[in-house]
C-alpha cells in the first residue's frame, strides 16, 4: 500500500551511490526528477480539474506512468528533501533506526516517520505529511 517507502527510497539511495562514486552528481538526478514530476503534474493540471498528487496504494493509480511518477520519482524527491534538511549523518542515522525498528515487521509510514522525527526533529513529520498528502511544493530547477 505504500510503495513510495521502498521504491522512492531505493531510487534515492541509488542516486547517492552514483554521486559518491562520481558517476552522476546527485544534483543532476534530482534536477531531472523535479523536471519530470513538475512537467507531468503541469500536463495533468491542464487536462483535469483536480489532480491527485497524494501517495496511494498501487492499485489506485490510473496507469503505470502515474504510478512510476508518484512512487519512484516523487518518492525520491521526498527522500532528497529529508537528506537536504537533515544532512548526511542524521539521514543515515534515521535510516539505521528505521531498519532496527521495522526489521522483520510490516513497514508502515508511521514507523518510518517516527524514526526520522526522532533523529531529525518533529518538524520532519510535516515534510512527510506534505508529500504523502500531495501538498508538497517542488520548485522547478533551471539548468
N, CA, C and O atoms as a GROMACS GRO file, in nm:
protein
  572
    1UNK      N    1   0.080  -0.121   0.000
    1UNK     CA    2   0.000   0.000   0.000
    1UNK      C    3   0.085   0.127   0.000
    1UNK      O    4   0.035   0.233  -0.036
    2UNK      N    5   0.209   0.118   0.039
    2UNK     CA    6   0.295   0.236   0.049
    2UNK      C    7   0.426   0.215  -0.026
    2UNK      O    8   0.535   0.223   0.031
    3UNK      N    9   0.413   0.188  -0.154
    3UNK     CA   10   0.531   0.156  -0.236
    3UNK      C   11   0.632   0.270  -0.240
    3UNK      O   12   0.750   0.245  -0.262
    4UNK      N   13   0.588   0.394  -0.219
    4UNK     CA   14   0.681   0.506  -0.218
    4UNK      C   15   0.788   0.489  -0.112
    4UNK      O   16   0.899   0.542  -0.126
    5UNK      N   17   0.756   0.416  -0.006
    5UNK     CA   18   0.852   0.398   0.103
    5UNK      C   19   0.974   0.320   0.057
    5UNK      O   20   1.087   0.358   0.088
    6UNK      N   21   0.954   0.213  -0.017
    6UNK     CA   22   1.070   0.135  -0.061
    6UNK      C   23   1.118   0.176  -0.199
    6UNK      O   24   1.239   0.185  -0.221
    7UNK      N   25   1.027   0.202  -0.292
    7UNK     CA   26   1.070   0.238  -0.428
    7UNK      C   27   1.134   0.376  -0.432
    7UNK      O   28   1.238   0.394  -0.496
    8UNK      N   29   1.074   0.473  -0.366
    8UNK     CA   30   1.132   0.607  -0.362
    8UNK      C   31   1.266   0.607  -0.290
    8UNK      O   32   1.360   0.674  -0.332
    9UNK      N   33   1.273   0.532  -0.181
    9UNK     CA   34   1.399   0.524  -0.106
    9UNK      C   35   1.506   0.452  -0.188
    9UNK      O   36   1.621   0.496  -0.191
   10UNK      N   37   1.470   0.343  -0.253
   10UNK     CA   38   1.567   0.270  -0.336
   10UNK      C   39   1.621   0.359  -0.448
   10UNK      O   40   1.740   0.358  -0.476
   11UNK      N   41   1.533   0.437  -0.510
   11UNK     CA   42   1.576   0.530  -0.615
   11UNK      C   43   1.675   0.632  -0.557
   11UNK      O   44   1.782   0.655  -0.614
   12UNK      N   45   1.638   0.691  -0.443
   12UNK     CA   46   1.723   0.795  -0.387
   12UNK      C   47   1.858   0.741  -0.342
   12UNK      O   48   1.961   0.804  -0.367
   13UNK      N   49   1.859   0.626  -0.278
   13UNK     CA   50   1.986   0.568  -0.233
   13UNK      C   51   2.074   0.533  -0.354
   13UNK      O   52   2.196   0.543  -0.347
   14UNK      N   53   2.012   0.492  -0.463
   14UNK     CA   54   2.088   0.468  -0.587
   14UNK      C   55   2.152   0.598  -0.634
   14UNK      O   56   2.268   0.598  -0.676
   15UNK      N   57   2.079   0.708  -0.628
   15UNK     CA   58   2.134   0.838  -0.666
   15UNK      C   59   2.253   0.875  -0.576
   15UNK      O   60   2.352   0.930  -0.624
   16UNK      N   61   2.241   0.846  -0.447
   16UNK     CA   62   2.352   0.874  -0.356
   16UNK      C   63   2.475   0.792  -0.393
   16UNK      O   64   2.587   0.842  -0.390
   17UNK      N   65   2.453   0.666  -0.428
   17UNK     CA   66   2.564   0.580  -0.470
   17UNK      C   67   2.631   0.637  -0.596
   17UNK      O   68   2.753   0.647  -0.604
   18UNK      N   69   2.549   0.673  -0.694
   18UNK     CA   70   2.604   0.729  -0.818
   18UNK      C   71   2.681   0.858  -0.792
   18UNK      O   72   2.781   0.885  -0.857
   19UNK      N   73   2.633   0.937  -0.697
   19UNK     CA   74   2.701   1.061  -0.661
   19UNK      C   75   2.834   1.030  -0.590
   19UNK      O   76   2.937   1.087  -0.625
   20UNK      N   77   2.830   0.942  -0.493
   20UNK     CA   78   2.951   0.908  -0.415
   20UNK      C   79   3.060   0.846  -0.502
   20UNK      O   80   3.179   0.867  -0.477
   21UNK      N   81   3.022   0.771  -0.604
   21UNK     CA   82   3.120   0.706  -0.691
   21UNK      C   83   3.164   0.796  -0.806
   21UNK      O   84   3.249   0.757  -0.886
   22UNK      N   85   3.105   0.914  -0.815
   22UNK     CA   86   3.143   1.008  -0.918
   22UNK      C   87   3.082   0.980  -1.055
   22UNK      O   88   3.123   1.040  -1.154
   23UNK      N   89   2.986   0.891  -1.061
   23UNK     CA   90   2.923   0.856  -1.189
   23UNK      C   91   2.828   0.965  -1.235
   23UNK      O   92   2.837   1.012  -1.348
   24UNK      N   93   2.737   1.005  -1.146
   24UNK     CA   94   2.641   1.111  -1.178
   24UNK      C   95   2.617   1.194  -1.053
   24UNK      O   96   2.582   1.138  -0.949
   25UNK      N   97   2.636   1.325  -1.060
   25UNK     CA   98   2.610   1.408  -0.942
   25UNK      C   99   2.464   1.400  -0.896
   25UNK      O  100   2.372   1.393  -0.977
   26UNK      N  101   2.446   1.400  -0.766
   26UNK     CA  102   2.312   1.393  -0.708
   26UNK      C  103   2.225   1.505  -0.762
   26UNK      O  104   2.108   1.482  -0.795
   27UNK      N  105   2.279   1.622  -0.772
   27UNK     CA  106   2.202   1.737  -0.820
   27UNK      C  107   2.143   1.709  -0.959
   27UNK      O  108   2.029   1.748  -0.986
   28UNK      N  109   2.218   1.645  -1.045
   28UNK     CA  110   2.167   1.614  -1.181
   28UNK      C  111   2.048   1.518  -1.176
   28UNK      O  112   1.950   1.536  -1.248
   29UNK      N  113   2.058   1.418  -1.091
   29UNK     CA  114   1.948   1.320  -1.077
   29UNK      C  115   1.823   1.390  -1.023
   29UNK      O  116   1.712   1.369  -1.074
   30UNK      N  117   1.840   1.470  -0.920
   30UNK     CA  118   1.726   1.538  -0.858
   30UNK      C  119   1.667   1.640  -0.953
   30UNK      O  120   1.544   1.651  -0.964
   31UNK      N  121   1.751   1.714  -1.022
   31UNK     CA  122   1.701   1.813  -1.120
   31UNK      C  123   1.618   1.743  -1.227
   31UNK      O  124   1.514   1.795  -1.268
   32UNK      N  125   1.662   1.628  -1.274
   32UNK     CA  126   1.586   1.552  -1.373
   32UNK      C  127   1.452   1.507  -1.318
   32UNK      O  128   1.350   1.512  -1.388
   33UNK      N  129   1.451   1.464  -1.193
   33UNK     CA  130   1.325   1.420  -1.132
   33UNK      C  131   1.230   1.535  -1.106
   33UNK      O  132   1.109   1.521  -1.123
   34UNK      N  133   1.284   1.650  -1.066
   34UNK     CA  134   1.198   1.767  -1.046
   34UNK      C  135   1.133   1.804  -1.179
   34UNK      O  136   1.013   1.832  -1.185
   35UNK      N  137   1.212   1.804  -1.285
   35UNK     CA  138   1.159   1.838  -1.417
   35UNK      C  139   1.053   1.737  -1.462
   35UNK      O  140   0.948   1.776  -1.513
   36UNK      N  141   1.081   1.610  -1.444
   36UNK     CA  142   0.985   1.505  -1.481
   36UNK      C  143   0.855   1.519  -1.403
   36UNK      O  144   0.746   1.516  -1.460
   37UNK      N  145   0.867   1.534  -1.272
   37UNK     CA  146   0.749   1.543  -1.185
   37UNK      C  147   0.666   1.667  -1.216
   37UNK      O  148   0.544   1.658  -1.235
   38UNK      N  149   0.731   1.782  -1.220
   38UNK     CA  150   0.656   1.906  -1.240
   38UNK      C  151   0.593   1.911  -1.379
   38UNK      O  152   0.482   1.962  -1.396
   39UNK      N  153   0.662   1.860  -1.478
   39UNK     CA  154   0.605   1.856  -1.614
   39UNK      C  155   0.482   1.766  -1.617
   39UNK      O  156   0.380   1.803  -1.674
   40UNK      N  157   0.492   1.650  -1.556
   40UNK     CA  158   0.381   1.556  -1.553
   40UNK      C  159   0.259   1.618  -1.484
   40UNK      O  160   0.148   1.611  -1.535
   41UNK      N  161   0.282   1.677  -1.368
   41UNK     CA  162   0.172   1.738  -1.293
   41UNK      C  163   0.115   1.858  -1.369
   41UNK      O  164  -0.006   1.878  -1.371
   42UNK      N  165   0.201   1.938  -1.431
   42UNK     CA  166   0.153   2.052  -1.511
   42UNK      C  167   0.062   2.006  -1.624
   42UNK      O  168  -0.043   2.066  -1.649
   43UNK      N  169   0.102   1.901  -1.693
   43UNK     CA  170   0.021   1.849  -1.804
   43UNK      C  171  -0.112   1.798  -1.751
   43UNK      O  172  -0.217   1.828  -1.809
   44UNK      N  173  -0.110   1.723  -1.643
   44UNK     CA  174  -0.236   1.673  -1.586
   44UNK      C  175  -0.326   1.789  -1.543
   44UNK      O  176  -0.448   1.785  -1.564
   45UNK      N  177  -0.267   1.889  -1.484
   45UNK     CA  178  -0.347   2.005  -1.440
   45UNK      C  179  -0.414   2.077  -1.556
   45UNK      O  180  -0.519   2.139  -1.537
   46UNK      N  181  -0.357   2.070  -1.673
   46UNK     CA  182  -0.418   2.135  -1.791
   46UNK      C  183  -0.538   2.058  -1.844
   46UNK      O  184  -0.626   2.115  -1.908
   47UNK      N  185  -0.540   1.927  -1.817
   47UNK     CA  186  -0.647   1.843  -1.872
   47UNK      C  187  -0.753   1.801  -1.771
   47UNK      O  188  -0.863   1.762  -1.809
   48UNK      N  189  -0.720   1.808  -1.644
   48UNK     CA  190  -0.814   1.765  -1.541
   48UNK      C  191  -0.831   1.877  -1.439
   48UNK      O  192  -0.735   1.948  -1.407
   49UNK      N  193  -0.949   1.892  -1.388
   49UNK     CA  194  -0.976   1.997  -1.290
   49UNK      C  195  -0.903   1.969  -1.158
   49UNK      O  196  -0.848   2.061  -1.097
   50UNK      N  197  -0.902   1.847  -1.116
   50UNK     CA  198  -0.842   1.810  -0.988
   50UNK      C  199  -0.743   1.695  -1.009
   50UNK      O  200  -0.783   1.587  -1.052
   51UNK      N  201  -0.616   1.718  -0.980
   51UNK     CA  202  -0.514   1.615  -0.995
   51UNK      C  203  -0.477   1.564  -0.856
   51UNK      O  204  -0.446   1.642  -0.766
   52UNK      N  205  -0.482   1.434  -0.840
   52UNK     CA  206  -0.448   1.372  -0.713
   52UNK      C  207  -0.298   1.347  -0.709
   52UNK      O  208  -0.247   1.260  -0.780
   53UNK      N  209  -0.226   1.424  -0.627
   53UNK     CA  210  -0.081   1.408  -0.616
   53UNK      C  211  -0.041   1.340  -0.485
   53UNK      O  212   0.075   1.348  -0.444
   54UNK      N  213  -0.135   1.273  -0.422
   54UNK     CA  214  -0.105   1.203  -0.297
   54UNK      C  215  -0.034   1.071  -0.327
   54UNK      O  216  -0.044   1.016  -0.437
   55UNK      N  217   0.039   1.022  -0.226
   55UNK     CA  218   0.088   0.885  -0.232
   55UNK      C  219  -0.031   0.795  -0.201
   55UNK      O  220  -0.108   0.826  -0.110
   56UNK      N  221  -0.047   0.687  -0.274
   56UNK     CA  222  -0.159   0.596  -0.251
   56UNK      C  223  -0.121   0.455  -0.292
   56UNK      O  224  -0.016   0.435  -0.354
   57UNK      N  225  -0.204   0.356  -0.259
   57UNK     CA  226  -0.173   0.217  -0.297
   57UNK      C  227  -0.161   0.203  -0.449
   57UNK      O  228  -0.226   0.275  -0.524
   58UNK      N  229  -0.079   0.109  -0.492
   58UNK     CA  230  -0.050   0.092  -0.635
   58UNK      C  231  -0.176   0.070  -0.719
   58UNK      O  232  -0.182   0.115  -0.834
   59UNK      N  233  -0.275   0.004  -0.664
   59UNK     CA  234  -0.396  -0.023  -0.741
   59UNK      C  235  -0.486   0.101  -0.757
   59UNK      O  236  -0.588   0.094  -0.827
   60UNK      N  237  -0.450   0.211  -0.694
   60UNK     CA  238  -0.531   0.333  -0.703
   60UNK      C  239  -0.481   0.431  -0.809
   60UNK      O  240  -0.543   0.534  -0.832
   61UNK      N  241  -0.368   0.399  -0.872
   61UNK     CA  242  -0.318   0.488  -0.979
   61UNK      C  243  -0.390   0.454  -1.109
   61UNK      O  244  -0.429   0.340  -1.131
   62UNK      N  245  -0.407   0.554  -1.194
   62UNK     CA  246  -0.481   0.536  -1.319
   62UNK      C  247  -0.406   0.454  -1.423
   62UNK      O  248  -0.467   0.387  -1.505
   63UNK      N  249  -0.274   0.461  -1.418
   63UNK     CA  250  -0.193   0.388  -1.517
   63UNK      C  251  -0.051   0.372  -1.464
   63UNK      O  252  -0.016   0.424  -1.359
   64UNK      N  253   0.030   0.298  -1.540
   64UNK     CA  254   0.168   0.272  -1.498
   64UNK      C  255   0.251   0.400  -1.489
   64UNK      O  256   0.333   0.414  -1.399
   65UNK      N  257   0.229   0.492  -1.582
   65UNK     CA  258   0.306   0.617  -1.580
   65UNK      C  259   0.280   0.695  -1.452
   65UNK      O  260   0.374   0.745  -1.389
   66UNK      N  261   0.155   0.706  -1.415
   66UNK     CA  262   0.120   0.778  -1.292
   66UNK      C  263   0.184   0.709  -1.172
   66UNK      O  264   0.236   0.776  -1.083
   67UNK      N  265   0.180   0.578  -1.168
   67UNK     CA  266   0.241   0.501  -1.059
   67UNK      C  267   0.391   0.530  -1.050
   67UNK      O  268   0.442   0.556  -0.941
   68UNK      N  269   0.460   0.526  -1.162
   68UNK     CA  270   0.604   0.549  -1.164
   68UNK      C  271   0.638   0.692  -1.120
   68UNK      O  272   0.728   0.712  -1.039
   69UNK      N  273   0.565   0.789  -1.173
   69UNK     CA  274   0.593   0.929  -1.140
   69UNK      C  275   0.575   0.955  -0.990
   69UNK      O  276   0.659   1.020  -0.928
   70UNK      N  277   0.467   0.906  -0.934
   70UNK     CA  278   0.440   0.936  -0.794
   70UNK      C  279   0.517   0.847  -0.696
   70UNK      O  280   0.556   0.893  -0.589
   71UNK      N  281   0.539   0.722  -0.732
   71UNK     CA  282   0.605   0.630  -0.640
   71UNK      C  283   0.757   0.643  -0.646
   71UNK      O  284   0.822   0.659  -0.543
   72UNK      N  285   0.813   0.636  -0.764
   72UNK     CA  286   0.958   0.639  -0.780
   72UNK      C  287   1.012   0.783  -0.782
   72UNK      O  288   1.102   0.817  -0.706
   73UNK      N  289   0.957   0.864  -0.869
   73UNK     CA  290   1.011   0.999  -0.889
   73UNK      C  291   0.980   1.088  -0.769
   73UNK      O  292   1.071   1.142  -0.706
   74UNK      N  293   0.852   1.103  -0.737
   74UNK     CA  294   0.816   1.188  -0.623
   74UNK      C  295   0.870   1.128  -0.493
   74UNK      O  296   0.912   1.202  -0.404
   75UNK      N  297   0.869   0.996  -0.482
   75UNK     CA  298   0.926   0.931  -0.363
   75UNK      C  299   1.071   0.967  -0.343
   75UNK      O  300   1.114   0.995  -0.231
   76UNK      N  301   1.149   0.965  -0.452
   76UNK     CA  302   1.291   1.001  -0.439
   76UNK      C  303   1.307   1.148  -0.401
   76UNK      O  304   1.401   1.184  -0.331
   77UNK      N  305   1.216   1.233  -0.448
   77UNK     CA  306   1.222   1.375  -0.413
   77UNK      C  307   1.195   1.396  -0.264
   77UNK      O  308   1.255   1.483  -0.201
   78UNK      N  309   1.104   1.316  -0.209
   78UNK     CA  310   1.080   1.322  -0.064
   78UNK      C  311   1.208   1.291   0.011
   78UNK      O  312   1.247   1.365   0.102
   79UNK      N  313   1.274   1.181  -0.025
   79UNK     CA  314   1.394   1.142   0.048
   79UNK      C  315   1.508   1.241   0.026
   79UNK      O  316   1.592   1.260   0.114
   80UNK      N  317   1.512   1.304  -0.090
   80UNK     CA  318   1.612   1.408  -0.112
   80UNK      C  319   1.584   1.529  -0.022
   80UNK      O  320   1.676   1.588   0.034
   81UNK      N  321   1.458   1.565  -0.007
   81UNK     CA  322   1.421   1.676   0.081
   81UNK      C  323   1.464   1.646   0.224
   81UNK      O  324   1.516   1.733   0.294
   82UNK      N  325   1.441   1.523   0.268
   82UNK     CA  326   1.484   1.484   0.403
   82UNK      C  327   1.636   1.489   0.416
   82UNK      O  328   1.688   1.538   0.516
   83UNK      N  329   1.705   1.439   0.315
   83UNK     CA  330   1.852   1.437   0.314
   83UNK      C  331   1.907   1.579   0.322
   83UNK      O  332   1.999   1.606   0.399
   84UNK      N  333   1.852   1.669   0.242
   84UNK     CA  334   1.897   1.808   0.243
   84UNK      C  335   1.864   1.877   0.375
   84UNK      O  336   1.942   1.959   0.424
   85UNK      N  337   1.750   1.845   0.432
   85UNK     CA  338   1.707   1.907   0.557
   85UNK      C  339   1.789   1.857   0.676
   85UNK      O  340   1.829   1.936   0.761
   86UNK      N  341   1.814   1.727   0.680
   86UNK     CA  342   1.881   1.665   0.795
   86UNK      C  343   2.033   1.666   0.784
   86UNK      O  344   2.103   1.673   0.885
   87UNK      N  345   2.082   1.657   0.664
   87UNK     CA  346   2.225   1.635   0.644
   87UNK      C  347   2.253   1.486   0.637
   87UNK      O  348   2.172   1.403   0.679
   88UNK      N  349   2.367   1.454   0.582
   88UNK     CA  350   2.405   1.316   0.555
   88UNK      C  351   2.407   1.228   0.680
   88UNK      O  352   2.349   1.119   0.680
   89UNK      N  353   2.472   1.274   0.786
   89UNK     CA  354   2.488   1.192   0.907
   89UNK      C  355   2.355   1.158   0.971
   89UNK      O  356   2.329   1.042   1.002
   90UNK      N  357   2.271   1.258   0.991
   90UNK     CA  358   2.141   1.232   1.054
   90UNK      C  359   2.049   1.150   0.964
   90UNK      O  360   1.972   1.067   1.012
   91UNK      N  361   2.057   1.172   0.832
   91UNK     CA  362   1.976   1.094   0.739
   91UNK      C  363   2.007   0.946   0.752
   91UNK      O  364   1.917   0.863   0.764
   92UNK      N  365   2.137   0.911   0.750
   92UNK     CA  366   2.176   0.770   0.761
   92UNK      C  367   2.144   0.714   0.900
   92UNK      O  368   2.110   0.596   0.912
   93UNK      N  369   2.153   0.796   1.001
   93UNK     CA  370   2.117   0.751   1.136
   93UNK      C  371   1.967   0.720   1.142
   93UNK      O  372   1.926   0.620   1.201
   94UNK      N  373   1.885   0.804   1.080
   94UNK     CA  374   1.740   0.780   1.078
   94UNK      C  375   1.709   0.651   1.003
   94UNK      O  376   1.625   0.573   1.047
   95UNK      N  377   1.777   0.629   0.892
   95UNK     CA  378   1.755   0.504   0.817
   95UNK      C  379   1.799   0.382   0.898
   95UNK      O  380   1.734   0.278   0.895
   96UNK      N  381   1.908   0.396   0.970
   96UNK     CA  382   1.954   0.286   1.056
   96UNK      C  383   1.853   0.257   1.165
   96UNK      O  384   1.823   0.141   1.195
   97UNK      N  385   1.800   0.362   1.226
   97UNK     CA  386   1.696   0.345   1.328
   97UNK      C  387   1.570   0.282   1.269
   97UNK      O  388   1.506   0.198   1.332
   98UNK      N  389   1.537   0.323   1.150
   98UNK     CA  390   1.420   0.266   1.082
   98UNK      C  391   1.440   0.118   1.057
   98UNK      O  392   1.350   0.038   1.080
   99UNK      N  393   1.558   0.081   1.011
   99UNK     CA  394   1.588  -0.061   0.989
   99UNK      C  395   1.574  -0.138   1.121
   99UNK      O  396   1.510  -0.243   1.125
  100UNK      N  397   1.633  -0.085   1.227
  100UNK     CA  398   1.626  -0.153   1.356
  100UNK      C  399   1.482  -0.169   1.405
  100UNK      O  400   1.448  -0.271   1.463
  101UNK      N  401   1.398  -0.068   1.381
  101UNK     CA  402   1.260  -0.070   1.430
  101UNK      C  403   1.163  -0.146   1.340
  101UNK      O  404   1.060  -0.196   1.386
  102UNK      N  405   1.194  -0.156   1.211
  102UNK     CA  406   1.100  -0.218   1.118
  102UNK      C  407   1.145  -0.355   1.068
  102UNK      O  408   1.071  -0.424   0.999
  103UNK      N  409   1.266  -0.392   1.102
  103UNK     CA  410   1.320  -0.520   1.056
  103UNK      C  411   1.230  -0.636   1.099
  103UNK      O  412   1.190  -0.646   1.215
  104UNK      N  413   1.198  -0.722   1.004
  104UNK     CA  414   1.114  -0.840   1.025
  104UNK      C  415   0.970  -0.806   1.065
  104UNK      O  416   0.902  -0.887   1.128
  105UNK      N  417   0.926  -0.687   1.028
  105UNK     CA  418   0.787  -0.648   1.053
  105UNK      C  419   0.732  -0.590   0.923
  105UNK      O  420   0.805  -0.575   0.824
  106UNK      N  421   0.606  -0.558   0.924
  106UNK     CA  422   0.548  -0.485   0.811
  106UNK      C  423   0.583  -0.338   0.831
  106UNK      O  424   0.543  -0.275   0.930
  107UNK      N  425   0.658  -0.285   0.736
  107UNK     CA  426   0.697  -0.144   0.745
  107UNK      C  427   0.574  -0.057   0.718
  107UNK      O  428   0.497  -0.082   0.626
  108UNK      N  429   0.558   0.045   0.799
  108UNK     CA  430   0.445   0.136   0.783
  108UNK      C  431   0.496   0.279   0.776
  108UNK      O  432   0.605   0.309   0.825
  109UNK      N  433   0.418   0.368   0.715
  109UNK     CA  434   0.460   0.509   0.714
  109UNK      C  435   0.486   0.563   0.855
  109UNK      O  436   0.580   0.639   0.875
  110UNK      N  437   0.404   0.525   0.951
  110UNK     CA  438   0.422   0.579   1.086
  110UNK      C  439   0.557   0.535   1.146
  110UNK      O  440   0.620   0.614   1.216
  111UNK      N  441   0.601   0.414   1.118
  111UNK     CA  442   0.733   0.370   1.167
  111UNK      C  443   0.844   0.452   1.103
  111UNK      O  444   0.938   0.495   1.170
  112UNK      N  445   0.833   0.472   0.974
  112UNK     CA  446   0.932   0.550   0.901
  112UNK      C  447   0.936   0.694   0.951
  112UNK      O  448   1.043   0.748   0.980
  113UNK      N  449   0.821   0.755   0.961
  113UNK     CA  450   0.812   0.894   1.005
  113UNK      C  451   0.863   0.910   1.147
  113UNK      O  452   0.934   1.006   1.177
  114UNK      N  453   0.826   0.818   1.235
  114UNK     CA  454   0.872   0.824   1.374
  114UNK      C  455   1.024   0.819   1.383
  114UNK      O  456   1.085   0.893   1.460
  115UNK      N  457   1.086   0.732   1.306
  115UNK     CA  458   1.232   0.720   1.311
  115UNK      C  459   1.300   0.847   1.260
  115UNK      O  460   1.400   0.891   1.318
  116UNK      N  461   1.247   0.904   1.155
  116UNK     CA  462   1.305   1.029   1.104
  116UNK      C  463   1.280   1.143   1.202
  116UNK      O  464   1.370   1.225   1.224
  117UNK      N  465   1.162   1.150   1.260
  117UNK     CA  466   1.130   1.258   1.355
  117UNK      C  467   1.216   1.247   1.482
  117UNK      O  468   1.261   1.348   1.534
  118UNK      N  469   1.238   1.126   1.530
  118UNK     CA  470   1.320   1.107   1.650
  118UNK      C  471   1.465   1.147   1.624
  118UNK      O  472   1.532   1.197   1.714
  119UNK      N  473   1.512   1.126   1.504
  119UNK     CA  474   1.650   1.158   1.470
  119UNK      C  475   1.668   1.304   1.431
  119UNK      O  476   1.764   1.369   1.473
  120UNK      N  477   1.576   1.355   1.352
  120UNK     CA  478   1.594   1.489   1.296
  120UNK      C  479   1.501   1.595   1.350
  120UNK      O  480   1.514   1.712   1.313
  121UNK      N  481   1.409   1.558   1.435
  121UNK     CA  482   1.316   1.656   1.490
  121UNK      C  483   1.176   1.637   1.437
  121UNK      O  484   1.155   1.588   1.326
  122UNK      N  485   1.080   1.676   1.518
  122UNK     CA  486   0.939   1.658   1.484
  122UNK      C  487   0.895   1.732   1.360
  122UNK      O  488   0.796   1.695   1.297
  123UNK      N  489   0.967   1.838   1.322
  123UNK     CA  490   0.929   1.912   1.202
  123UNK      C  491   0.940   1.826   1.075
  123UNK      O  492   0.880   1.858   0.973
  124UNK      N  493   1.018   1.718   1.082
  124UNK     CA  494   1.028   1.630   0.966
  124UNK      C  495   0.895   1.561   0.936
  124UNK      O  496   0.867   1.524   0.822
  125UNK      N  497   0.814   1.545   1.038
  125UNK     CA  498   0.681   1.486   1.017
  125UNK      C  499   0.599   1.574   0.923
  125UNK      O  500   0.516   1.523   0.848
  126UNK      N  501   0.622   1.706   0.927
  126UNK     CA  502   0.547   1.794   0.837
  126UNK      C  503   0.593   1.778   0.693
  126UNK      O  504   0.513   1.796   0.601
  127UNK      N  505   0.720   1.744   0.672
  127UNK     CA  506   0.768   1.717   0.536
  127UNK      C  507   0.700   1.592   0.483
  127UNK      O  508   0.650   1.591   0.370
  128UNK      N  509   0.698   1.487   0.563
  128UNK     CA  510   0.629   1.365   0.522
  128UNK      C  511   0.483   1.394   0.492
  128UNK      O  512   0.430   1.350   0.390
  129UNK      N  513   0.418   1.466   0.581
  129UNK     CA  514   0.276   1.496   0.564
  129UNK      C  515   0.250   1.569   0.433
  129UNK      O  516   0.155   1.537   0.362
  130UNK      N  517   0.334   1.666   0.400
  130UNK     CA  518   0.317   1.742   0.277
  130UNK      C  519   0.329   1.652   0.154
  130UNK      O  520   0.249   1.663   0.060
  131UNK      N  521   0.427   1.564   0.153
  131UNK     CA  522   0.444   1.474   0.039
  131UNK      C  523   0.334   1.369   0.032
  131UNK      O  524   0.276   1.346  -0.075
  132UNK      N  525   0.304   1.306   0.143
  132UNK     CA  526   0.202   1.200   0.145
  132UNK      C  527   0.067   1.253   0.102
  132UNK      O  528  -0.006   1.187   0.029
  133UNK      N  529   0.033   1.373   0.148
  133UNK     CA  530  -0.100   1.429   0.119
  133UNK      C  531  -0.104   1.518  -0.005
  133UNK      O  532  -0.205   1.584  -0.031
  134UNK      N  533   0.005   1.521  -0.081
  134UNK     CA  534   0.006   1.594  -0.207
  134UNK      C  535   0.009   1.744  -0.194
  134UNK      O  536  -0.037   1.815  -0.284
  135UNK      N  537   0.062   1.794  -0.084
  135UNK     CA  538   0.068   1.938  -0.064
  135UNK      C  539   0.213   1.989  -0.068
  135UNK      O  540   0.242   2.103  -0.032
  136UNK      N  541   0.303   1.902  -0.113
  136UNK     CA  542   0.443   1.941  -0.121
  136UNK      C  543   0.461   2.052  -0.223
  136UNK      O  544   0.382   2.068  -0.316
  137UNK      N  545   0.565   2.128  -0.205
  137UNK     CA  546   0.600   2.233  -0.301
  137UNK      C  547   0.734   2.194  -0.360
  137UNK      O  548   0.838   2.200  -0.294
  138UNK      N  549   0.731   2.156  -0.484
  138UNK     CA  550   0.853   2.116  -0.554
  138UNK      C  551   0.878   2.221  -0.661
  138UNK      O  552   0.807   2.228  -0.761
  139UNK      N  553   0.980   2.300  -0.638
  139UNK     CA  554   1.012   2.408  -0.730
  139UNK      C  555   1.080   2.355  -0.855
  139UNK      O  556   1.141   2.248  -0.855
  140UNK      N  557   1.070   2.430  -0.959
  140UNK     CA  558   1.138   2.393  -1.083
  140UNK      C  559   1.284   2.433  -1.073
  140UNK      O  560   1.318   2.543  -1.029
  141UNK      N  561   1.369   2.342  -1.113
  141UNK     CA  562   1.512   2.368  -1.114
  141UNK      C  563   1.551   2.406  -1.256
  141UNK      O  564   1.515   2.338  -1.352
  142UNK      N  565   1.624   2.514  -1.268
  142UNK     CA  566   1.669   2.556  -1.400
  142UNK      C  567   1.811   2.506  -1.422
  142UNK      O  568   1.888   2.492  -1.328
  143UNK      N  569   1.844   2.478  -1.547
  143UNK     CA  570   1.977   2.426  -1.579
  143UNK      C  571   2.083   2.532  -1.571
  143UNK      O  572   2.200   2.504  -1.596
   0.00000   0.00000   0.00000
